[in-house]
Amino acid sequence: MTDLRDANAIVSFLRELRSVRRFRPGAIPRRVVEDILEVARWSGSAMNLQPWEFVVVWDRRTLEDLFRLEGYAGHRAGGAVGIVLVMAWERIEQETFDEGRVSERISLAAAAHGVGSSVGWFTKGGRDTAKKTLSVPPERLVRTAISLGYPEETPPPGRPTLQQGRNHSPAWSTRIGTTKARPTAEVRSRPL
Ligand SMILES: Cc1cc2nc3c(=O)[nH]c(=O)nc-3n(C[C@H](O)[C@H](O)[C@H](O)COP(=O)(O)O)c2cc1C
């Protein structure tokens, strides 16, 4: 069983994962990237289909070309490495979840090595051009790129605390969460 001190350290590590969008110059050792991919490979997926491939982009010019494409990834060009997720795109609902899981694991494994990361999405025509650039067949999905590099910034703190809902459901359940969308009427601020 995990020692409580270990648990505290691991929970802090998980809680502290933040997006890093500005990077110091400096290469990431190949064995670190291999370690990150090994964690990605072990990520769970619906029906254990592992519907992904990872394209690791080391080349600076290709990174710059990719991060100029339509989407929200432009500020990532400063990363040392990009990992582009190529999804099989045969089971859309399941794979959307799988894509999120694997991308979070990549970021966590990177953070374990002191490497910062952030997700950038390609949108619209940016997805097609990214596929062409990386020789990915057109039926696949290329939406998510994760840039990796040694952090040059400490992201500002800030996150709403969890709020616990009451009186909305039988005693056997608790609704808890945060949302920037309009909260449901039952959500009240209460201690756990
Ligand atoms: C599905 C998804 C897509 C995202 N796409 C982008 C993106 O295209 N560009 C970007 O800068 N950040 C992107 N992010 C990062 C979020 O903006 C970020 O996680 C959020 O602002 C919280 O900040 P934090 O990660 O530092 O805690 C994405 C996050 C998720 C979960």
The ligand as an SDF file (V2000), in Angstrom:
LIG
                    3D

 31 33  0  0  0  0  0  0  0  0999 V2000
   -9.2710   19.6800  -24.6530 C   0  0  0  0  0  0  0  0  0  0  0  0
   -8.2810   20.7780  -24.3850 C   0  0  0  0  0  0  0  0  0  0  0  0
   -7.8270   21.5630  -25.4100 C   0  0  0  0  0  0  0  0  0  0  0  0
   -6.9160   22.5870  -25.1670 C   0  0  0  0  0  0  0  0  0  0  0  0
   -6.4660   23.3250  -26.2050 N   0  0  0  0  0  0  0  0  0  0  0  0
   -5.5670   24.2930  -25.9570 C   0  0  0  0  0  0  0  0  0  0  0  0
   -5.0620   25.0640  -27.0480 C   0  0  0  0  0  0  0  0  0  0  0  0
   -5.3960   24.8230  -28.2140 O   0  0  0  0  0  0  0  0  0  0  0  0
   -4.1840   26.0450  -26.7700 N   0  0  0  0  0  0  0  0  0  0  0  0
   -3.7980   26.3090  -25.4790 C   0  0  0  0  0  0  0  0  0  0  0  0
   -2.9990   27.2280  -25.2720 O   0  0  0  0  0  0  0  0  0  0  0  0
   -4.2450   25.5870  -24.4330 N   0  0  0  0  0  0  0  0  0  0  0  0
   -5.1050   24.5900  -24.6390 C   0  0  0  0  0  0  0  0  0  0  0  0
   -5.5710   23.8370  -23.5990 N   0  0  0  0  0  0  0  0  0  0  0  0
   -5.0550   24.1070  -22.2260 C   0  0  0  0  0  0  0  0  0  0  0  0
   -6.0840   24.8350  -21.3580 C   0  0  0  0  0  0  0  0  0  0  0  0
   -6.2450   26.1600  -21.8170 O   0  0  0  0  0  0  0  0  0  0  0  0
   -5.5770   24.7980  -19.9160 C   0  0  0  0  0  0  0  0  0  0  0  0
   -5.4850   23.4800  -19.4790 O   0  0  0  0  0  0  0  0  0  0  0  0
   -6.4780   25.5750  -18.9780 C   0  0  0  0  0  0  0  0  0  0  0  0
   -6.4680   26.9440  -19.3000 O   0  0  0  0  0  0  0  0  0  0  0  0
   -6.0750   25.4220  -17.5200 C   0  0  0  0  0  0  0  0  0  0  0  0
   -4.7700   25.8830  -17.3070 O   0  0  0  0  0  0  0  0  0  0  0  0
   -3.6510   24.9290  -16.6940 P   0  0  0  0  0  0  0  0  0  0  0  0
   -3.4850   23.7370  -17.6330 O   0  0  0  0  0  0  0  0  0  0  0  0
   -2.4120   25.7510  -16.5890 O   0  0  0  0  0  0  0  0  0  0  0  0
   -4.1180   24.4830  -15.3420 O   0  0  0  0  0  0  0  0  0  0  0  0
   -6.4570   22.8140  -23.8430 C   0  0  0  0  0  0  0  0  0  0  0  0
   -6.9130   22.0040  -22.8090 C   0  0  0  0  0  0  0  0  0  0  0  0
   -7.7970   20.9780  -23.0830 C   0  0  0  0  0  0  0  0  0  0  0  0
   -8.2510   20.0930  -21.9310 C   0  0  0  0  0  0  0  0  0  0  0  0
  1  2  1  0
  2  3  1  0
  2 30  2  0
  3  4  2  0
  4  5  1  0
  4 28  1  0
  5  6  2  0
  6  7  1  0
  6 13  1  0
  7  8  2  0
  7  9  1  0
  9 10  1  0
 10 11  2  0
 10 12  1  0
 12 13  2  0
 13 14  1  0
 14 15  1  0
 14 28  1  0
 15 16  1  0
 16 17  1  0
 16 18  1  0
 18 19  1  0
 18 20  1  0
 20 21  1  0
 20 22  1  0
 22 23  1  0
 23 24  1  0
 24 25  2  0
 24 26  1  0
 24 27  1  0
 28 29  2  0
 29 30  1  0
 30 31  1  0
M  END
$$$$
